Amino acid sequence: MKKNVGNGDRFLRIIIGIIALLLVMGNVVEGVWMWVALIVGLSMVITSSVQFCPAYTLFGINTCKVKNKK
């Protein structure tokens, strides 16, 4: 897997993921929204950790700045 998530994107994903997971753990959201928040939170944290987002590949997005080696 080629990295396609940059540092700024990683930071935002971690913040959004943690907030979503805190909402679930604090029982702030219930029912279907709890499951949505759980899936969003986990996917944000996982994609920021591995620096790869499958949706970015589908849309051709790359926020990772790669240094070219000669």
Residue frames as a rotation matrix with the C-alpha (Angstrom) as fourth column:
MET 1
0.578 0.816 0.000 0.00
0.816 -0.578 0.000 0.00
0.000 0.000 -1.000 0.00
LYS 2
-0.449 -0.677 0.583 1.35
0.667 -0.688 -0.285 3.36
0.594 0.260 0.761 -1.01
LYS 3
-0.452 0.249 -0.857 0.87
0.723 -0.460 -0.515 6.11
-0.522 -0.852 0.028 1.57
ASN 4
-0.426 0.353 0.833 -1.75
0.635 -0.539 0.553 8.66
0.644 0.765 0.006 0.53
VAL 5
0.766 0.630 -0.125 -2.56
0.511 -0.480 0.713 10.44
0.389 -0.610 -0.690 3.82
GLY 6
-0.095 -0.836 0.540 -0.34
0.219 -0.547 -0.808 13.40
0.971 0.041 0.236 4.75
ASN 7
-0.775 -0.359 -0.520 0.52
0.556 0.002 -0.831 14.81
0.299 -0.933 0.198 8.17
GLY 8
-0.852 0.502 0.146 -2.17
-0.523 -0.822 -0.224 17.51
0.008 -0.267 0.964 8.24
ASP 9
-0.019 0.846 -0.533 -4.77
-0.655 0.392 0.646 15.00
0.755 0.361 0.547 7.16
ARG 10
-0.302 -0.178 -0.937 -3.55
0.430 0.852 -0.300 12.52
0.851 -0.493 -0.181 9.78
PHE 11
-0.992 -0.106 -0.066 -3.93
0.110 -0.482 -0.869 15.12
0.061 -0.870 0.490 12.53
LEU 12
-0.482 0.876 0.013 -7.52
-0.867 -0.479 0.136 15.91
0.125 0.054 0.991 11.53
ARG 13
0.051 0.482 -0.875 -8.39
-0.334 0.834 0.439 12.23
0.941 0.269 0.203 11.24
ILE 14
-0.625 -0.336 -0.705 -7.04
0.505 0.514 -0.693 11.48
0.595 -0.789 -0.151 14.71
ILE 15
-0.951 0.297 0.087 -8.97
-0.279 -0.702 -0.655 14.40
-0.133 -0.647 0.751 16.25
ILE 16
-0.185 0.936 -0.299 -12.24
-0.918 -0.055 0.394 13.44
0.352 0.348 0.869 14.51
GLY 17
-0.080 0.098 -0.992 -11.74
-0.051 0.994 0.102 9.76
0.995 0.058 -0.075 15.35
ILE 18
-0.859 -0.285 -0.424 -11.09
0.394 0.158 -0.905 10.43
0.325 -0.945 -0.024 19.03
ILE 19
-0.755 0.644 0.123 -14.10
-0.640 -0.682 -0.354 12.74
-0.145 -0.346 0.927 19.31
ALA 20
0.007 0.785 -0.619 -16.34
-0.755 0.410 0.512 10.14
0.656 0.463 0.596 17.65
LEU 21
-0.250 -0.165 -0.954 -15.06
0.291 0.927 -0.236 7.38
0.924 -0.337 -0.183 19.93
LEU 22
-0.993 -0.095 -0.073 -15.50
0.101 -0.335 -0.937 9.56
0.064 -0.937 0.342 23.03
LEU 23
-0.418 0.908 -0.002 -19.11
-0.896 -0.412 0.165 10.21
0.149 0.070 0.986 22.02
VAL 24
0.151 0.438 -0.886 -19.68
-0.313 0.871 0.377 6.46
0.938 0.221 0.269 21.84
MET 25
-0.488 -0.443 -0.752 -17.90
0.495 0.569 -0.656 5.68
0.719 -0.693 -0.059 25.12
GLY 26
-0.994 0.106 0.030 -19.68
-0.091 -0.637 -0.766 8.49
-0.062 -0.764 0.643 26.94
ASN 27
-0.480 0.860 0.172 -23.09
0.840 0.507 -0.191 7.24
-0.251 0.053 -0.966 25.78
VAL 28
-0.597 0.232 -0.768 -23.78
-0.192 -0.971 -0.144 10.63
-0.779 0.062 0.624 24.19
VAL 29
-0.349 0.470 -0.811 -25.11
-0.923 -0.024 0.384 8.98
0.161 0.882 0.442 21.04
GLU 30
-0.361 0.331 0.872 -27.45
-0.355 0.816 -0.457 6.00
-0.862 -0.474 -0.177 20.96
GLY 31
0.602 0.725 0.335 -28.95
-0.044 0.449 -0.893 3.56
-0.798 0.522 0.302 18.51
VAL 32
0.761 -0.249 0.599 -27.88
0.649 0.295 -0.702 3.73
-0.002 0.923 0.385 14.88
TRP 33
0.798 -0.455 0.395 -25.86
-0.292 -0.865 -0.408 6.92
0.528 0.210 -0.823 15.48
MET 34
0.571 -0.612 0.547 -23.74
-0.559 0.198 0.805 5.08
-0.601 -0.766 -0.229 18.04
TRP 35
0.461 -0.368 0.808 -22.76
0.528 0.845 0.084 2.52
-0.713 0.388 0.584 15.40
VAL 36
0.807 -0.157 0.569 -22.10
0.447 -0.466 -0.763 5.24
0.385 0.871 -0.306 12.81
ALA 37
0.744 -0.538 0.396 -19.88
-0.642 -0.739 0.203 7.14
0.184 -0.406 -0.895 15.27
LEU 38
0.507 -0.553 0.662 -18.05
-0.230 0.653 0.722 3.92
-0.831 -0.518 0.204 16.21
ILE 39
0.551 -0.266 0.791 -17.35
0.763 0.545 -0.348 3.01
-0.338 0.795 0.503 12.58
VAL 40
0.815 -0.245 0.525 -16.30
0.127 -0.809 -0.574 6.56
0.565 0.535 -0.628 11.67
GLY 41
0.729 -0.535 0.427 -14.09
-0.668 -0.419 0.615 6.85
-0.150 -0.734 -0.663 14.75
LEU 42
0.449 -0.560 0.696 -12.35
0.098 0.805 0.585 3.53
-0.888 -0.195 0.416 14.21
SER 43
0.611 -0.200 0.766 -11.85
0.790 0.218 -0.573 4.09
-0.052 0.955 0.291 10.49
MET 44
0.865 -0.297 0.404 -10.39
-0.185 -0.938 -0.293 7.56
0.466 0.179 -0.867 11.08
VAL 45
0.568 -0.672 0.476 -7.94
-0.659 -0.025 0.752 6.32
-0.493 -0.741 -0.457 13.70
ILE 46
0.433 -0.393 0.811 -6.92
0.380 0.896 0.231 3.28
-0.817 0.208 0.537 11.64
THR 47
0.717 -0.139 0.684 -6.44
0.669 -0.142 -0.730 5.18
0.198 0.980 -0.009 8.38
SER 48
0.810 -0.476 0.342 -4.38
-0.492 -0.869 -0.045 7.85
0.319 -0.132 -0.938 10.14
SER 49
0.523 -0.623 0.581 -2.21
-0.418 0.406 0.812 5.17
-0.742 -0.668 -0.048 11.76
VAL 50
0.195 -0.425 0.884 -1.41
0.617 0.754 0.226 3.33
-0.763 0.501 0.409 8.53
GLN 51
-0.332 -0.286 -0.899 -1.39
-0.283 -0.879 0.384 6.52
-0.900 0.382 0.211 6.41
PHE 52
-0.996 0.087 -0.005 -3.56
0.023 0.321 0.947 4.88
0.084 0.943 -0.322 3.76
CYS 53
-0.317 0.947 -0.053 -7.19
-0.387 -0.180 -0.904 5.63
-0.866 -0.266 0.424 2.87
PRO 54
-0.580 0.117 0.806 -8.91
0.611 0.717 0.335 3.31
-0.539 0.687 -0.487 0.37
ALA 55
0.548 0.836 0.001 -11.45
0.658 -0.430 -0.618 6.02
-0.517 0.340 -0.786 -0.54
TYR 56
0.327 -0.523 -0.787 -8.59
-0.428 -0.824 0.370 8.36
-0.843 0.216 -0.493 -1.51
THR 57
-0.705 -0.602 0.376 -7.38
0.007 0.524 0.852 5.70
-0.710 0.603 -0.365 -3.95
LEU 58
-0.105 0.765 0.635 -10.81
0.887 0.361 -0.288 5.50
-0.449 0.533 -0.717 -5.59
PHE 59
0.846 0.509 -0.159 -10.98
0.419 -0.819 -0.392 9.29
-0.330 0.265 -0.906 -6.05
GLY 60
0.369 -0.790 0.490 -7.29
0.740 -0.070 -0.669 9.76
0.563 0.609 0.558 -6.92
ILE 61
0.830 -0.054 0.555 -6.55
-0.315 -0.866 0.388 11.94
0.460 -0.497 -0.736 -3.88
ASN 62
0.291 -0.788 -0.542 -3.10
0.821 0.497 -0.281 12.04
0.491 -0.363 0.792 -2.30
THR 63
0.907 0.055 0.418 -2.32
-0.134 -0.902 0.409 14.42
0.399 -0.427 -0.811 0.58
CYS 64
0.693 -0.721 -0.009 1.04
0.387 0.361 0.848 12.80
-0.608 -0.592 0.529 1.37
LYS 65
0.778 -0.532 -0.334 4.08
-0.626 -0.622 -0.470 14.76
0.042 0.575 -0.817 0.25
VAL 66
0.802 -0.506 0.317 6.65
0.436 0.859 0.268 12.23
-0.408 -0.076 0.910 -0.91
LYS 67
0.320 -0.791 -0.522 10.27
-0.619 -0.592 0.516 13.21
-0.717 0.158 -0.679 -1.47
ASN 68
0.973 -0.015 -0.231 11.57
-0.191 0.508 -0.840 12.07
0.130 0.861 0.491 -4.83
LYS 69
0.370 -0.887 0.276 14.82
-0.121 0.249 0.961 10.10
-0.921 -0.389 -0.015 -4.63
LYS 70
0.675 -0.204 -0.709 17.27
-0.738 -0.173 -0.653 10.26
0.010 0.964 -0.267 -7.54
